[in-house]
Amino acid sequence: MEILIIGTGYVGLVTGACFAEMGYHVTCLDINEEKIKQLQAGIIPIFEPGLEEIVKRCSQSKRLTFTTSYKEAVPKATVCMLAVDTPMSETGECNLRSITAAASSIGEHLQNYTVIINKSTVPVGTAEFVRKTITKALEKREVSIPFDVVSNPEFLKEGSAVADFMRPDRVIVGCDNEKAAALMHDLYKPFMLSQERLYFMDIASAEMTKYAANAMLATRISFMNSLSLLCEKTGADITEVRRGIGSDKRIGLAFLWAGAGFGGSCFPKDLQALQSMIRSNDLDSSLIDAVIKINARQKELLFEKIQSYFEDHGGLRGKTIGILGLSFKPDTDDMREAASLVLITRLLQHGAHVRLFDPVAMPNAKKLIPESSQVTWCENEQEVAKGADALALVTEWKQFRLIDYKALLQEMQGNSFFDGRNQYDPEMMAKTGFDYISIGRAPAYHALYNEFKWIEKNVTADA
Ligand SMILES: NC(=O)c1ccc[n+]([C@@H]2O[C@H](COP(=O)([O-])OP(=O)(O)OC[C@H]3O[C@@H](n4cnc5c(N)ncnc54)[C@H](O)[C@@H]3O)[C@@H](O)[C@H]2O)c1
């Protein structure tokens, strides 16, 4: 079986590499010539744990090749997998520009029966749209070549994409005929040796499943973020509430962290696309509206906490805030819709200076954050802390878990720490010397901690 992956981004490259690792011959195609040149030269354009070794190994053994040529790649493919971008249009719905272009190019070069697999996240009805687009291109060539279109949405997570693809929780296949279904079964067989996790269904349900999964996960996050504000008002601790409800088997612990809001290339745009789909079907989108609104609000929260703190500390203008973590989540260099961008924009607008560090996302972040005298790029955590009035943790990279806080504090001018991911123990941070402010938990101030310890010691001694 010859596999052609069309679109060699986060999903396309991981998918191509993993199929090649299983022994298939895979061609990854992209219209971005620079990207393909890099890949042909062995340079991996994205950061994804474990990916580089697989790409290098499979490229060396010639099971994985890269091209920009539809003319060469389409005729020899048994399956063509669409993994192109499906961004949000200005009005919120899914933009099918890249899908349309890729489907037309397939139609222009198709020679034999081929199964077209849609891996991109697309609204219900897109498989039919792809079928029509290819048919139109074939009609233009005045040829009739059989093909099938299958929906096979992808559920990998950036940061653990290789592991997710190699050991998927499930593989969803939306298919309307037995020939294509048999081929899909064979295609995924190497991934199903220990357990069958292929779920066949109709095409519309497969397309909908992807949006439903992302919307469910995003809803859990917005639910906790919404509750976190109430926790702050009432004295409850959102991390305790998470433990309390997550231990219920019906609920579970995943995706229940309150924080600085979700970002990334999928949740924001997929929620907007789902909202558009609901509205264009004259249905009530208020649940999804609320999830989106709560998240937009939450992305402002860390800035508001910093601003409010500095109201009592001489104002924010001219202050220096060190930011730890820029990517939208750990273990990726993806900056799309990252919460850090909202925080940095607000800080710069209010006259603050920022010192920025991320273990891998700085090259991508530099493309989005304009050079300015207010912005300093740093090599590590210590450099971020130099002269800073405050630190803000935005992305919970593992290397930040055991930072030498005392050493950072010594580098700083101020002593406040804003934790956008609730990574640290408030008491420990206050004891270390920080004014520690997190999400959905009571702030822990260094001065108050000392006062409390003094009272505790003296009252106990008196007793
Ligand atoms: N990134 C994720 O974590 C993730 C997870 C699951 C599903 N998805 C979905 O998978 C799809 C791809 O996402 P991504 O993050 O890999 O996108 P991406 O932007 O990283 O990559 C898309 C690639 O497609 C290429 N492309 C665009 N038009 C093309 C064309 N006509 N022919 C060939 N190549 C073309 C682009 O140059 C780019 O390299 C999207 O629909 C996304 O929603 C993404």
The ligand as a MOL file (V3000), in Angstrom:
LIG
                    3D

  0  0  0     0  0            999 V3000
M  V30 BEGIN CTAB
M  V30 COUNTS 44 48 0 0 0
M  V30 BEGIN ATOM
M  V30 1 N -2.4370 20.1310 15.3820 0
M  V30 2 C -3.1490 19.2690 16.0480 0
M  V30 3 O -2.8830 18.9860 17.2180 0
M  V30 4 C -4.3350 18.5970 15.4070 0
M  V30 5 C -4.8980 17.4780 16.0210 0
M  V30 6 C -5.9740 16.8390 15.4090 0
M  V30 7 C -6.4920 17.3500 14.2250 0
M  V30 8 N -5.9380 18.4650 13.6600 0 CHG=1
M  V30 9 C -6.4810 18.9270 12.3880 0
M  V30 10 O -5.6040 18.4810 11.3540 0
M  V30 11 C -5.5290 19.4620 10.2950 0
M  V30 12 C -4.0840 19.8790 10.1010 0
M  V30 13 O -3.6300 20.5100 11.2890 0
M  V30 14 P -2.0910 20.8970 11.5140 0
M  V30 15 O -1.9950 21.4320 12.8760 0
M  V30 16 O -1.2430 19.7740 11.0820 0 CHG=-1
M  V30 17 O -1.9700 22.0920 10.4500 0
M  V30 18 P -0.6340 22.7840 9.9420 0
M  V30 19 O -1.0090 24.1880 9.6220 0
M  V30 20 O 0.4840 22.5080 10.8810 0
M  V30 21 O -0.2990 22.0090 8.5910 0
M  V30 22 C -1.0670 22.0900 7.4460 0
M  V30 23 C -0.1510 21.9430 6.2370 0
M  V30 24 O -0.9450 21.8360 5.0610 0
M  V30 25 C -0.2390 22.4740 4.0200 0
M  V30 26 N -1.1510 22.7710 2.9000 0
M  V30 27 C -2.0890 23.7490 2.8130 0
M  V30 28 N -2.7150 23.6710 1.6390 0
M  V30 29 C -2.1720 22.6300 0.9570 0
M  V30 30 C -2.4100 22.0500 -0.3170 0
M  V30 31 N -3.3320 22.5330 -1.1330 0
M  V30 32 N -1.6760 20.9970 -0.6900 0
M  V30 33 C -0.6990 20.4970 0.1310 0
M  V30 34 N -0.4310 21.0040 1.3390 0
M  V30 35 C -1.1630 22.0540 1.7550 0
M  V30 36 C 0.3470 23.7010 4.6750 0
M  V30 37 O 1.4100 24.2500 3.9290 0
M  V30 38 C 0.7900 23.1310 6.0240 0
M  V30 39 O 2.1220 22.6770 5.9930 0
M  V30 40 C -6.4640 20.5910 10.7250 0
M  V30 41 O -7.7130 20.3700 10.1960 0
M  V30 42 C -6.5280 20.4360 12.2300 0
M  V30 43 O -7.7070 20.9500 12.7710 0
M  V30 44 C -4.8650 19.0830 14.2120 0
M  V30 END ATOM
M  V30 BEGIN BOND
M  V30 1 1 1 2
M  V30 2 2 2 3
M  V30 3 1 2 4
M  V30 4 1 4 5
M  V30 5 2 4 44
M  V30 6 2 5 6
M  V30 7 1 6 7
M  V30 8 2 7 8
M  V30 9 1 8 9
M  V30 10 1 8 44
M  V30 11 1 9 10
M  V30 12 1 9 42
M  V30 13 1 10 11
M  V30 14 1 11 12
M  V30 15 1 11 40
M  V30 16 1 12 13
M  V30 17 1 13 14
M  V30 18 2 14 15
M  V30 19 1 14 16
M  V30 20 1 14 17
M  V30 21 1 17 18
M  V30 22 2 18 19
M  V30 23 1 18 20
M  V30 24 1 18 21
M  V30 25 1 21 22
M  V30 26 1 22 23
M  V30 27 1 23 24
M  V30 28 1 23 38
M  V30 29 1 24 25
M  V30 30 1 25 26
M  V30 31 1 25 36
M  V30 32 1 26 27
M  V30 33 1 26 35
M  V30 34 2 27 28
M  V30 35 1 28 29
M  V30 36 1 29 30
M  V30 37 2 29 35
M  V30 38 1 30 31
M  V30 39 2 30 32
M  V30 40 1 32 33
M  V30 41 2 33 34
M  V30 42 1 34 35
M  V30 43 1 36 37
M  V30 44 1 36 38
M  V30 45 1 38 39
M  V30 46 1 40 41
M  V30 47 1 40 42
M  V30 48 1 42 43
M  V30 END BOND
M  V30 END CTAB
M  END
